[in-house]
Amino acid sequence: MELTLIIAIAAIFILLVLSGFFSGSETALTAASRVRLHAFEQDGDKRASLVNKIREKKDRMIGALLLGNNLVNILASALATSVLIKIFGEAGVVYATLVMTMLVLIFAEVLPKTYALHHADTMSMVIAPYIRVVIWLFAPVTEAVTWIVRFVLRIFGHDVDKVAAGSHLELIRGVIEMHQGPEQETQQQRAMLRSILDLADVTVEEIMIHRKNVVMMDADQSIEDLVLEILECPYTRVPLYRGSPDNIIGVVHVKEMLRELHKAKGKTSKIDLNDVVQKIWFVPETTTLFDQLQAFRDRKEHFAIVVDEYGSIMGIVTLEDILEEIVGEIDDEHDYAFAGVSTSADGSFIVDGSVTIRDLNREFEWRLPDDDYATLAGLILFEAKMIPEAGQSFMFYDFRFDVLKRQRNQIKKIRVTPPAPSQESEDTP
């Protein structure tokens, strides 16, 4: 065998190795986990930092890798054609096409890319220093190619400079939904993580305790009766009003009342109400939970009165309410486990109309919308466009809603029948 033929075959082998390197590198660098590499970089891994820097300019990275891959593939094919023509004559063109297609497909594409897909993080950090050199060598050509590509895309109305990389929040939400594990534990973890991301989108109006459910006390009654009511109340903070519940004058903390009672040596008649009443804090209904949480922390307070745009009192919001939005219900000796919902033997649920859609979605991983209303009763009123009578049934979002009890214009009890599991899985994209 001639020396030139041996050199050509060796060159083809080396070019195929380089082709596999470029193909595998492209897959590894694009498939590597951005989150894990960021964590590695934070821990001081210099190679992970280099990978992140390379990926900051993806068009330059892709351009250099594709340029290198095409160069070696074309050169390998040309050499193989030359060698086989010498051996087989004109038929060598056909043989070269078949042989190089199989070699490139198996050893320069499928094999390295398959390996890179399964070891993307590790491989990307190993090859990063070499890819940086490749990008630097091919920089003039890739810059020219990138400019031409962007120019052509602009002609067709696609400016890549104005294309966003996508919402990081949506990426995180997708990862949360993919989280797998023990059913009950994983469901709770997903619910907590979703709730953290929702803090900036949910307003206090959606989680507040409505004014009709707020325990308030009349400050005009005798101090003896007032002290007794406050001490018997299951809550630590109690709003006080004069004349009507719309005229809240302050909040009494049970601990402060006990201090004053101790100072007065148990004689309630000596207690001055002004010494225990704390100034009230009003917040607008449109305040987001994220902002309200920050405000609670800054002011070192746990309680606020929610008002609408006209200054009318709508309800109260507490630090515990916001924390429960993140971690779920925090039950104490005065709470009931998910009050307002009971399970029937047929798989349906008997739900109070005042139960919020967010709590139901969180507890049972339903996907009922809550953009235009907060409670289950609100959903039925909004979708039905009427105040239903007891006994009426509706089908919304594949759920069946049977109105069981109505008091005046308020829906009190609803039977909710969720779709069958098979139907839910079919509807899930």
N, C-alpha and C positions, 0 to 999 in steps of 0.2 A: 504494500500500500504506500502510495506516495506521501511524502512528508506534508505537502500542502493539503492533502486530503485529510490527514490526521489532525492538522492544525484547524481546519475548517470544522471538523466534527467536534473537536474540543471547544471551539468558539461557540458553536451552536449550543452545546451543553451549558456553557457559562451564561450565554444569553437567556436560556430558558430559566436558569436559576435566578438571574436578575429579574426576569419577567414575573416569576413567582414572588420574588421579594416585593416588587412594586404592587402587584395585585393584593398580596396579603397585607401590605402596609396600608393600602387604601381602605381595606375593610376594617382593619384593627383601629385605625385612627378615627373612622367614622362611627364604628360600633362601640367604642370604649365608653364606659359609663361616665358621664360628665360629673355626676354627684360623687362617685367614689374617687375620681381623680382630684376633684376639688378637696375632698377630705384628706387625701394623701398629701396634697400640696400644703394644706394647713398644718399637717404633721411634720413638714420640713422635707418632703421627698422632692429632690431637685428634678428628677426625670419626669415626675408627674407635672411639675410646674412647666417644664419644657413642652410637654404634650399640650397643655392648656394654651400656651403661647402660640404654638403652631396652629392650633385649631381656631384661634381668634381670627385668622385670615384664611378661611376655608377655600375660597376661590384660588388663592395662590398655592395652597397645599394640593388641592385636587389637580390643578393645572400641571404642577411639577410631576406628580405621580403618574398622571395620564401621559404626559410627554415622555417620561422615561420608559413607561410600559410600552407605548407605541413604537418608540425608537428601537428597543431591543427585540420586540416581536417582528417588526418589519425586517430588521437586519438579520435575525435568525431565519426567517422565511426565505430571504434572498440568498443567504449562504446555503441553506438546505436545497433550494432549487438549483443552484449552481453545482453543488456536489452530485445530486441525483441525475442532472442532465449529463454530466461527465460519465456517470456509470451506465445509465439506461437510455441516453439520447433524449429525443423529444418527449418520450413518455415520462421522463423524469419530472416534468412540470406537474403531471397528474399525481405521481407518487409523492412529490414534495407537498402538494396541497393536502393530500390525505394524511400523510405522516405528521406534518406540522400542526394540522388542525387537531389531531388526537393528542399530540404531545402538549401543545399549548393549553387545550381544554382541560386535560387531566392534571398535568404537573405545574402549569403556570397560572391556572385560574381556579378550578374547583378545589384542588387539594390545599393550596395556601389560604384560600378564602374560607374554607371550612375550618381549618385550624384557627385562623384569626377570629372567626366568629365565636369560637368556644374559649379563646384565651385573649380576648380583645384588650383588656386592661393591662395584663402583663406584657403582651407583645408590643403594645403601643409605647410603653415606657422603655422597652429594650431598643426599639428601632428609632426612637425620637432623635438621638444625636446624629444618626446617619441621614435621616430625612431632612434635618435642618441643613446639612451640607448640600443635599440634592436640591432643595429649594433655593439655596443661595446660588448654586451653579446655573440653574435654569431660570433664575429670576428675570433676566432681560426678555427671554422668549415668553415666559408665562405672563409677564406684565403686558406684553404686546397682544398676546392671545386674549387675556382678560379684557383689555380695552376693546378689542374687536367684538367680542361676545356681548359686552355691555352695550356697545354702539348698535349692534344689530337688534338686540332686544328692545332698545329705546325706539327704534324705527317701528316696531310692532306694538308700541305702547306699554312695554313692561320695563320699568326702571327698578333694577334690583337694589339700588341704594335706598329705595323707599319701602322695601319689603321687610317687615319685622320678623325677627327670629321666632316669634310666637310667645304667648303668655307663659311665664314661668309658673304662675298659679295653676293654669290648666295642666301643665306638665305634672305638677305635684299632685293635683287631683286625680290624674290618671294613674299615678303610682299608688296612691291610696286605694283606689278601686281595685288594683291588681294585687293588693296585699292579701295573702292567704295564710291560713293557720286554723287552729281550733275554732269551730264556728262561733260560739258565744264570745270567746275572748277576742277574736278577730273583729267581730261585729262591733264590739265596744271600742276597740282601738280605732277602727275606721270612723266611727261616729265622732270620737274625740278629735281626731285629726281634721275631719271635715269642718267641725264646729270652730276650730281655731282659725281656719281660713275664712270662715263666714263672718267673723267678728266685725270686719270692716263693711259688711254689706247688710247686716241686720240692725234695725233700729230698736231703741228701748221700747217703743210702742208695741213691738211684736212680742216682747217677753215680759212686759210689766204686769203687775197685779192690778187688775181693773178696780176702779174706785168702789164699785158695788161690793167687792170682796175684801176691801181694805178695812181693818179694824181701826176705828177712830173713836176718840172720847171727847165728851163735852167738857170744856174747861170751866163752864159756868156752874157746874154742880158743886156740891160741897167738897172740900178738900178731903174729908174722911172717905166719902164714897169714891172719889177719884183715885185716891191712893189704893183703896181696896181693889178697884177694877184693874188698875195697872199691875198690881202684884199678882192678880189672878190671870192676867193675860199671858198667853203662851209665847208672846213675842218680846224681844228685848227693847225694841224701839216702837213707840206708839205716837202717832200724830194727834195733836189736840186742836180743836176748833172752837170758835165762839159763834153762837147764833145759828150757823148752818155749816154743813161739811165743806162748803166751798170756801169758807173763811178759816183756813188753817193758820194757826198762829205760831206753831212750833212743834218740836218733837221732844218727847220725854224718854230718856234712857232709863230702863229699870234699875240699872246699877247706880245711877245718880240719885234716883228716888230712895233707894236703900241707904245710901250715904246720908241723905238729909234726914231720913227716918231715924238713923242711928244717932245723928247729932241732936235730934229732938227727943232722944231717949224714948222713942216709941209713941210720942204724943203727936198725932197727925195734925192737930190744930195749930201747932207751932211751925209747921212747914210752910215756907213761902214758895208758891208755885213759880214765881219768877226766877228763883235760884236754880230750878231744875229744868226749865224749858230751854231747849237749845234752838238756835236760829235755824229756820227751815232753808233747804237748798232746792231750788226749782231748776229743772232741766227741760229743754224742749223735746217733744216727742220724736223729732227727726234725728236726734243724736245717735250715732252708731255705737254699738257695744264696745268697739275698740276704743273710741274716744272716751266713752263713759268709764271704761275700766281704767284708762290712764288718769282720768279726772279723779276717780275714787282714790287712786294711789297718791296722786299729788296732794289732794286735800286731806288725806288720811281720814276719810269718811266712808260709811258703808250704806248710806240711805239717802234717797232723793225723791222729790215729788215731781211727777211728770205732768207737764202742761201742754196744751195745744197752742196753735198760733194766736188764739184769742185770749190766752191766759187762763182758760178753764182747766180745772184739775181733772186729769184723766186716770191717774193711778199712782203707784209707787214702783220704784225699781231699787233693788239692793245689790250689794256686791255678791251675795250668795246667788241671786238670780243669774248674774253673768257667769259666775263660776259653774253653775249647773248647766249652762249652755255648752260648756266645754267638757266637763267630766260626767254629765248626766245628773240625775236627781241625787241630792245629798239629803238622805232621810235622817231626821232626828226623832226624838220621842214624841213629837207633836205632828209628825208627817205620816202619810200613808204611801206605800210603794205604788208609785204611778197612779195617784188618785184620779178617779173619773173614768177608768177603763176596766172592764171585766171581760173575761173570755167565756164564750159559750161552747157547748160540746160539739156543735156543728162547725167550729172553726171561725165563726163570726165573732165580732166584738161589740159589746154594748158600751157606747162612749158618750160622755157628757158633751153637750154642744160647746161648752167653754174650753174644752181641751184643745191645745194648739196643734196645728198641723206639724210644726217643727218637732214637737215632742213625739207625735205618732210616727213621723218619718224616722226619727232617731231610734225609737224603741223597736220598731218592727221592720226597719229598712224599706219602708215604702217610698214612693217617689211622687207623692201628691204635691202639686204646686202650691206655693203660699205667697206669691208676689202681690196679689190684690186683696188678701185677707189674712187673718192670723189664726182663727179658730176653725174647727170643723163645721160649726153652724155657719160661719162666714162663707165657707166654701159652698155649702148648699144654697145659701141665699144668693151668692154671686152667680153660680152656674144656673140655678133654676129661674132666676129673675122674678122671684115671687116669694111670699112667705107661705111655706107649705103647711098643710094640715097634718095632724097625726094620722098615720096609716099610709101616707103617700110614699112612693119609692122612686128612686132616681138611679141612673147609671152614668157615672162620670169617671173617666180615666180607667175604665175596666173594673171599677169598684161599684158595688151595689150599696146604696144608702137608703135605709128604711127609717122614716121619722117615727119614733115611738111615742114621744111626749112633747107637747108644746104648751107653754104657759104664756098667755097673752100673745105678744108678738115674738117671743123668744123660744127658740128650739132648745129643748132641755135634754132629750135623750135620742140617740141615733144608733141603729144597728148597722155596723159596717162589715160588709162581706168582701174580703180581698179576692182578687182573681186567683184561679188555681195556679199552683207552682209551674205547671207546664206552660200555661199561657204567659206567665211573667217571663219565663226564659225565652219564649218565642218573641216577645215584644222587646226584649233587651237587645240593643245593638251589639 
